[in-house]
Amino acid sequence: MAYHVPARSQSVSSSQQPLAQRLKDDPVTHKTAQSTVTCAYQAHIAGFWRNVLVLWSKNLMNHNLTISVDSVEHDRVFTCKVDLKPWHFWAKKGYKTFEVDGNQLEVYWDIRSAKFSGSPEPCSDFYVALVSEEEVVLLLGDYKKKAYKRTKSRPALVDALMFYKKEHVFGKKSFSTRARFDQRKHDHDIVVESSTLGSREPEMWISIDGIVLIHIRNLQWKFRGNQTVQVNKQPVQVFWDVHAWLFSDPGFNHGLFIFKPGALDDGDKEDNSRSDDSDCSANSRYYSTVSYSKASQFCLFLYAWKIE
């Protein structure tokens, strides 16, 4: 179940690491275990489409936000890290600058009133703005007017595109996250619940917006699989692998769940339709083959770490 994330533009360097390959990054161990959310975007920054990773991480002592932007001139990544310090109110609003290929980028954030739902990533009442050349090239959160007012910058001519969200969640029986399968609509609440201990046969439930869409009985025989469900009349592929929950030694064992909008055969159709059929010039500032695809490029990767 490997996914290749296509480049947003021909101007992106071929030496850059594909976004999907970064799923193997951020290893979680007994010493480094913490809840993390990584969101991968492509945004138009300083004349090029660039990969942007936004990492939220939180444990009992720290709460951090890290924004990483790829270079198109060198095989490297430029990073801006923000220590949000949960016990310091002043750290929840701020401003930082950093350089990418000689271009100054600005990061503004305000999470003083932010609401959380068990994740290190806020779910409402906040903003994080990435600004380049007086243009907000990436805007997170719902306080958009406040962000534009504070940055004194104009909206981007083209929006950043989100490719995937990767989340590490820890729990005993229940694991929850949020995802937007259609960027024009609202987030969906996703919950994975399991019963793998005791005398009963192991079972698993996957629900979206409070509705159980997948119920797996005899999980010891069906620990890997996939199924397509309907979410607001939109097909969503769901893949799971919980072998480690059932057959690994007790401790930190994770199950992997992948949620991808679209039916199973959409990928083949999409690949065929995107084979150099665009009339746009590769030298255009906003050239992107992805923009011509009706199918969503988004994937949610949920790593559910079971704590016995």
N, C-alpha and C positions, 0 to 999 in steps of 0.2 A: 504494500500500500504506500508507494512512494509517489510524491507529487512534484512535478517540475513547474516552478513558477516562471513564466516567460518574462523576458526583459521588457520594460515599458517602452523603451526607445532604442533605436539603433545607435544613438549617441552614448549609451551607457557602455563603459569599458568591458570587454570580454574577460578581462582578468579579475573582475569582481566576483566574489563568492556568491553563487546563487542563493536566493533567500531561503529556499526550502532546506538547503544543506545546513542552515544554522539551527535547525531543530535539534541537532545533536549537541549544541552548545549548552552552557549553563547546567552542568551536571549537578545533581542533587545528592548529597551524601549525608551521613549522620551529623557531621559537624557543620555543614553549610545549609541544612534544611531550612527553607523559608518559603513563604508563599510568594510567587512571582507571576507577573503577567507581562508578556512580550507581544507587542503589536508591530507588524512590519508594514511599511508604507512605501510608495514611491511618490516623490514630490519634485516639482520643478524648481530647482535652486541654482541660481547663478548661471543660467543658460543651459542646464542639463537636467535630465531626469535622474534622480539619485535615490538609492535605497536609504530609508530612514527607519531605524529601530527605536522604539520607545519601550523602555523597561521600567516597570513598577515592581519594587520588592519591599517586603516587610517581614520583620520578625518581632520578638518581644522588645528589642532594644532600638531598632532602626527602621526608618521608612525612607526609601530613596527613589528618586526618579532619574533615569539616565537616558539621554538622547544621543544616538550615534548616527552619523551621516557618512556615507561612503565617498571616497575620493574618486574622480574620474581620470586623474592624472597619475596616481600612484596606487599601488596595491595596499591601501591602508584605510583606516577608519578614524574619523575625528569624533571625539566624545565630549559631552557636557554632562556632568553629574551634579545633581541637586540633593543635598541632605535635608529632608523635610523635618527632621527632629520632632517627633510627636509631642514632646513636652514643651516645645518652644513655639508660641503662637506666631512670633515674628518671622520664623523660617517658612511659614506656610504661604507667604507672599514674597515674591522677589523677582530678580532680573539678573541674567548672566549673559556674557558674550563669549564666543569662541570662533576660531577661524577654520574654514574649509577651503583648501586650495587657494589660499590667499584672500578669500572673501569672508567678511565678517557676518556672522549670524547672531541673532539675539533670541534669547529664550525668556519669556515672561510667564509667570504662573501665579495663581491665586486659588488655594484650596482651603481658605480659612473657614468657609461655610460648607465645604464639601460633605456629601453624604456617601457612606460606604455600605456595601452589602456583604461584608465578610471577605472582600477582596482588597488587595493593596491598591487597586485602581479605583478611583472615585466613580460613582455612577451618576451623580448630578451635582449641580450648584458649584461649578468650578470652571476654570479654563487653564489651558497650557497653550501658548502661542509660540510658534517658531517663525521668525521674521528674517527675510533677506531682501535687501534693496527696497526697503519700505513697503514690502508686500508680505502678508501673512501666508506663508507657503504651507503651513500645517497648523490646524486649529483643533484642539481637543476640548471636549466639554460642552456644556449648554449655555455658559455665560458669554455668548459670542459678542453681544453689543459692548459689554464691559471690556472684553479683550481688544476690540478695535479702538475703543476710546482710549485705553491705556497705552497701547502700542503706537497710536497715531499713524497707523499703516492701513493700506487699502486691502481688500480681499484679493486672493489670488485669482488670476484670470481663468485658471483651470484648477479644480480641486485635486488634492492628494488622493491617491487610490490605496485602499487598505487591502493587502494580500492575505495575511493570516494573523490569527491571534493564538498565542500559545500560553497556556496557564497551568501552573503547578498548584494543586489543591490538596490539603491534608485533612484526613478525617477517619472515622471508624466505619461508618456505614453509609454516610450521605456526603455527596460532593456536588457543589453548585457553581454555576458560572452564568455569564450573560454574553449574548452575541447578537449581532445584527446581520441577518442573512441577506437582506436587501438594504443597501445603504440609504435608501430614500425613506425607510420605515423605521419602526422603533426596535429597541432591543428585546430579545426574548430571554426569559428565565429558563435555564436548563438545569435539571437535577438528575443525578445518577444515584440510585440507592441499591444496596446489596444486602444479602443475608447469606454469609458464607460460613458461619460458625454454628455449632450445635448439631442436634440430631436430624434436623430437617435438611432436605435436599437444597443445595445452594440455588439462590434465585437472584435476579437482577431486574431493576426497573429503570427505564429512561423516560423522563417526562419533560415536556416543553410547555411553558405557561400553565403549569398545573395539571396538564392532561397526560396520562401515561400512554405513550405511543409505542413503546417496546417493552415487552415482559418476557424474560428468558427464564424458563424453568430448566431443571437439570443442567445447571451452568457448568458442571464439571465436564460435560460432553460438548457444550456449545460456548466454550470460553473465547473462541474467535468467531467473528461473523460480520455480516453487514446486512442492512435493510434500508429501504427507502420509505420515508414517512412523508406526510403532507403537513405543512405548517402554513396556515392561511392560504391554502390552495396552491402552495409552492412546494415542489418536491425537494427534499433534503436527504442526502445520503448519510447514513450513520454507520461507522465502522467501529468495532471494539475488539480489544485483545486484553483479557484479564487473566491470562495463564499464571502470572506471578502471584496473583491474589490466592490462588488455589493450591499451587504446587511449589512455591518457594518457601524458604525458611522464614519464620516469623520476624517481623521488623518492618523496615521501610520497603514496601513492595508497591509498585504502581501499575495501574491499568491504564491503557491508552485508548482514548475515544476521539474519533475524527468526525466532524460534521461539515459536510460540503453541499452547498445549494446546487440543485440541478439533478436531473435523472442520470442514470449510469451511462447512457449513450451520448450525453451532451458533450463529453470531452472529445470524442472522436469527431463529432460534427463541428465542434469549435475549432479543432486543430486544422481541419480541412478548409474551413472558411477563412482562416487567418493566414493563409500561405501567400504572402506578398500580393494581396488583392487590393491594397489601398492605393489610391491615386495621389496621396499626399507625398510631398517631397521629404526625403530623409533629413534634409537640412532645415525643415520647418522648426520653429521654436517649440511647437507643441505637437509634434508628430508622435503618434502612439498607435500601434496596431491593436493594442488591447481595447482602446476606446470603441472599436468597431464590433466588438463581440457582445452579444446580448447575454451570454451566460456569465454568471458571477465567477470571479477568480478567487473568491474568499474561501478560506478554510479555517475551522476552529480545531485546535489540537488541545485536548484536555488530558493532562497527566494527573490521575487520581491516586494519591499516595495513601495507602491504607495503614493506619496506625493501630496495632493490636493492643 
